[in-house]
């Protein structure tokens, strides 16, 4: 079974249930460096990110927050800090949909003994067909003066350049990895998923 690293490099003994879990699990050092991925991680990465850079071999030994959009780094840092301070599991739901289906995952952060980091379990809690109105890709509508498309890091909806409060579902932008996308958090996700962590963001435009 692929674990990515030898047991001696793990922050603590990884329970067999985690190693064989059908859910994508990973472990972090106390400094939040990725040091372990279970065998389900690569399937999760391929379904949600569809690029080699998300596979276990590419993320191991790198800072976890490196893979988190800047707008959400404080959120995730706070969750790990709470888990360590309180000494118990902390959880957060997040959306990670594909172009074809709506998906919500639950991230559960389990603190290991002090100094030994964390185990994180990502389990799928909702999967269903999309019900959002579909919009077609339109450079005039969605591409800014720098040629970038602004996509929500959580729900993957795309911001209209002329009306920043409006975010549309454009599955053509989600279907394949793009280098012309910059990520933020849309107003809905900011309030619904991260309201306990993030202050409302003033819109400009």
C-alpha positions in Angstrom: 0.0 0.0 0.0 1.4 3.4 -1.0 2.0 5.7 2.0 4.5 8.1 0.4 7.0 8.0 3.3 8.5 5.5 5.6 6.9 5.0 9.0 10.0 6.5 10.7 9.1 9.8 9.1 5.5 10.0 10.3 4.7 12.4 13.1 3.2 9.5 15.1 1.9 6.0 14.5 -0.8 6.2 11.8 -3.8 4.0 12.8 -4.5 1.2 10.4 -8.0 2.5 9.9 -6.5 5.7 8.5 -4.1 4.0 6.2 -6.8 1.8 4.7 -9.6 4.4 4.8 -11.6 5.0 1.6 -11.5 8.7 2.5 -8.6 10.9 1.6 -6.4 11.2 4.7 -3.1 12.9 5.3 -0.9 13.8 8.2 0.9 17.0 9.0 3.8 17.8 11.2 3.3 20.3 14.0 4.6 23.0 11.6 1.9 21.9 9.1 4.1 20.2 6.6 2.5 17.3 4.7 4.3 14.1 5.7 1.9 11.3 4.8 -0.9 10.6 2.4 -3.0 7.4 2.5 -3.7 5.3 -0.6 -7.1 7.1 -1.2 -5.4 10.5 -1.5 -4.4 10.2 -5.2 -8.0 9.3 -6.3 -9.3 12.3 -4.3 -6.7 14.5 -6.0 -7.5 13.3 -9.5 -11.2 13.7 -9.0 -10.9 17.2 -7.5 -7.8 18.8 -9.1 -7.1 16.7 -12.2 -3.4 17.7 -12.3 -0.2 15.9 -11.4 0.8 18.6 -8.9 -1.9 17.5 -6.5 -0.8 13.8 -6.3 0.8 12.6 -3.1 4.3 12.3 -4.6 4.1 16.1 -5.4 2.7 17.4 -2.2 4.7 15.4 0.4 7.2 17.4 2.5 5.7 20.7 1.4 3.8 23.2 3.6 0.0 22.5 3.6 -0.8 26.2 3.5 1.0 26.4 0.2 -1.9 24.6 -1.4 -4.6 26.8 0.3 -5.7 30.0 -1.4 -4.5 33.1 0.4 -8.0 34.2 1.4 -8.4 30.9 3.3 -5.0 30.5 4.9 -6.1 32.2 8.2 -9.2 29.9 8.3 -7.2 26.7 8.1 -4.5 28.0 10.4 -7.1 28.7 13.0 -8.7 25.3 12.7 -5.3 23.6 13.4 -4.6 26.0 16.3 -8.1 25.2 17.8 -7.5 21.4 17.5 -4.1 21.8 19.3 -5.3 24.2 22.0 -8.5 22.2 22.8 -7.0 18.8 22.2 -9.9 17.5 20.2 -11.1 17.0 16.7 -12.2 20.1 14.7 -14.3 19.9 11.5 -15.1 22.1 8.6 -17.4 21.5 5.6 -16.2 22.7 2.2 -17.4 22.5 -1.4 -15.2 20.9 -4.0 -17.5 20.3 -7.0 -16.5 19.0 -10.4 -18.0 20.3 -13.7 -20.4 17.4 -13.6 -21.5 17.0 -9.9 -22.0 19.0 -6.8 -19.8 17.7 -3.9 -19.4 18.7 -0.3 -16.6 17.3 1.9 -16.1 17.3 5.6 -12.6 17.9 6.8 -11.9 16.5 10.3 -8.6 17.5 12.0 -7.4 15.2 14.7 -4.6 16.4 16.9 -1.9 13.8 17.7 0.0 14.0 20.9 1.7 17.4 21.4 4.6 17.9 19.0 3.5 15.1 16.7 1.2 17.0 14.4 -2.2 16.2 13.0 -4.2 13.6 11.0 -6.7 15.0 8.6 -9.7 13.1 7.1 -11.6 14.3 4.1 -15.0 12.5 3.7 -17.6 13.0 1.0 -20.9 14.0 2.7 -23.0 15.2 -0.3 -22.8 14.3 -4.0 -25.6 15.1 -6.4 -26.2 16.6 -9.8 -25.8 20.3 -10.2 -28.9 22.5 -10.0 -27.2 25.8 -10.7 -27.9 27.7 -13.9 -25.1 27.0 -16.4 -23.4 30.0 -18.0 -21.1 29.8 -21.0 -17.5 31.0 -21.0 -17.3 34.6 -22.0 -14.0 36.5 -22.0 -15.7 39.9 -22.0 -17.8 38.9 -19.0 -15.3 37.0 -16.9 -11.7 38.0 -17.9 -10.1 41.0 -16.2 -7.7 43.5 -17.7 -4.8 41.2 -16.8 -6.4 38.3 -18.7 -7.3 36.5 -15.5 -10.5 34.6 -14.5 -11.5 35.0 -10.9 -12.9 31.7 -9.4 -14.1 30.9 -5.9 -11.7 28.5 -4.3 -14.6 26.8 -2.6 -17.5 26.5 -5.0 -15.6 27.2 -8.2 -18.1 29.8 -9.5 -16.7 32.6 -11.5 -16.9 36.3 -10.8 -18.3 38.8 -13.3 -15.8 41.5 -13.9 -18.4 44.3 -14.3 -20.4 43.2 -11.2 -18.1 41.7 -8.6 -21.1 40.7 -6.4 -22.3 38.2 -9.1 -20.6 34.8 -9.4 -21.8 32.4 -12.1 -21.5 28.7 -12.6 -19.3 28.2 -15.7 -18.5 24.5 -15.8 -16.3 24.9 -18.9 -13.9 26.8 -16.6 -13.9 24.0 -14.1 -13.6 21.0 -16.4 -9.9 21.3 -17.0 -7.0 22.9 -15.0 -6.3 26.4 -16.1 -3.3 28.7 -15.7 -5.3 31.8 -16.2 -7.4 31.4 -13.0 -6.9 33.3 -9.8 -8.7 32.2 -6.7 -10.6 34.0 -4.0 -13.8 33.4 -2.0 -17.2 34.4 -3.3 -19.6 36.3 -1.0 -21.9 33.2 -0.5 -19.1 30.9 0.5 -17.5 33.5 2.7 -20.7 33.7 4.7 -22.0 30.2 4.5 -18.9 28.1 4.9 -16.4 30.5 6.5 -18.6 33.0 8.3 -17.3 32.0 11.7 -13.7 32.8 10.5 -13.9 35.5 7.9 -15.2 39.1 8.1 -17.4 40.2 5.2 -15.3 41.5 2.3 -16.1 44.9 0.9 -16.8 44.7 -2.8 -15.3 47.1 -5.3 -16.1 47.7 -8.9 
